[in-house]
Amino acid sequence: MITLTIKKFYSRSLTKAVDFFKRRTIASLFLLFFAGISIAAINMIHLSSELINTQALQSSFLYADALQQARTLYNEAIVEKLKNDGSINIDYNHIEQPKTIPIPATFLIELSERVSQENLGLSVKLFSDHPFAFRKAPNRRDPFEREALAFLVKNPDKPYTRIMNVNGRKVFRYAQAEIMKSSCVACHNSHPQSTKRDWKVGDVRGGLEISSSIDFLVQQNRKGILSGVAMISGLFGLAGIGVWIVFDRLKKVSIELEEKVKIRTEELSQANESLSVEQEKSNSLLLNILPKSIVERLEGGEKTYPTPLQESAYYLLISSTLRPYRSACNPQNWLKY
């Protein structure tokens, strides 16, 4: 019963909509134009959002990869060559100690801080559930970092991203897993400041986060959307004006045709009236010549035939007219020729 009611309601609504479009063609076209502009705008907004995400993701990936490559190069080209040199120390507290270079993790952290200071709107940092003891205080994690760590432990080969509002700005936050390598395991399992000493190669030690402001991208894409919507609206507007001109012309032609039909109808009416007058005159003339009964029979469409007496008179008339030519019509005369 409910299904039948819904079908009836749908059928009535569809019928009313079709009737509306048939009766109000211009309004229907403008309504369709507006719907087209709305759909185009929504699609452009969606594409713009996808473009922003793609640009921010690619940029963050390149930053993270550059930092990772810098740390790897530093470790292989400097640390590995100097770790057995007794004249050079390798420690996290290299600033206060002479002839000391930072360990790779400290190098990456300080490089990240330098990049963040030199580039407004960009923040780079390392975070972990097991930081060295001297880093516990400043390494408090926010909800994004906790969610990222939980995700990266299960998916170490995939980045974790979010777009968030931070201090009134839209920020794209990117995090990728920090995977333990053999050199990392040896240091973290033996360093006195390490809070975890059972690391294995391939473990997720933490994450590298790249946070970048996307306000500029949002503004640029918003301008592009407005420009695109304005262009589409202009095109639809021109199309609407063209359709209106065509319909206006068709309306004028329709009115002209109606006037011509009206005039022609009047002319035909007058011709019928004149024909009726002539018919009445003809009937009057026939009444003056023929009996009324015969006139009525003629008006009724009856065909008249000659009476036997009339036929005899016709034969006599024809015979007397052709008597001089009777000898010429003798068949014997024809044989002479």
Summary of the structure (lengths in Angstrom):
residues: 337
radius of gyration: 52.8
end to end distance: 104.6
largest distance: 167.0
contacts: 820
relative contact order: 0.08
helix: 67%
strand: 12%
